Amino acid sequence: MSDRLYRLMLAHQRIDDQLRREQRRRCASPFVLMRLKKMKLRAKDLMQRLSRTPQHS
């Protein structure tokens, strides 16, 4: 696993934790939720794109 892919996985996990915390709040901000969801999707897309490209040694 590449270093970049590992860092993206950590970022995705961190964003997911933030998203879950925000969703549990009584008055969760829809704008914060939308921003976190977009960030999480972006990280996921980058991970998929990075895992599809051939690795050069």
C-alpha positions in Angstrom: 0.0 0.0 0.0 1.4 3.4 -0.9 1.9 6.1 1.6 -0.6 8.4 -0.2 -3.3 5.7 -0.2 -2.7 5.1 3.6 -3.0 8.9 4.3 -6.2 9.0 2.3 -7.6 6.1 4.2 -6.8 7.9 7.5 -8.4 11.1 6.3 -11.5 9.2 5.1 -11.8 7.6 8.6 -11.3 10.9 10.4 -13.9 12.6 8.2 -16.3 9.7 8.9 -15.8 10.2 12.6 -16.5 13.9 12.4 -19.6 13.2 10.3 -21.0 10.8 12.8 -20.3 13.2 15.7 -22.1 16.0 13.8 -25.1 13.7 13.0 -25.5 12.9 16.7 -25.7 16.6 17.6 -29.2 17.8 18.5 -29.1 20.7 16.1 -26.7 19.3 13.4 -25.9 21.9 10.8 -27.0 20.8 7.3 -24.2 22.8 5.8 -21.5 21.1 7.9 -23.0 17.7 7.1 -23.0 18.5 3.4 -19.4 19.7 3.5 -18.2 16.6 5.4 -20.1 14.2 3.1 -18.5 15.9 0.1 -15.0 15.7 1.7 -15.6 12.0 2.5 -16.7 11.2 -1.1 -13.7 13.1 -2.5 -11.3 11.1 -0.3 -13.1 7.8 -1.4 -12.9 8.7 -5.1 -9.2 9.5 -4.7 -8.6 6.2 -3.0 -10.4 4.3 -5.7 -8.5 6.2 -8.5 -5.2 5.6 -6.7 -5.8 1.9 -6.2 -6.7 1.5 -9.9 -3.5 3.0 -11.3 -0.5 0.7 -11.7 2.1 1.0 -9.0 5.6 1.8 -10.3 8.5 0.3 -8.2 
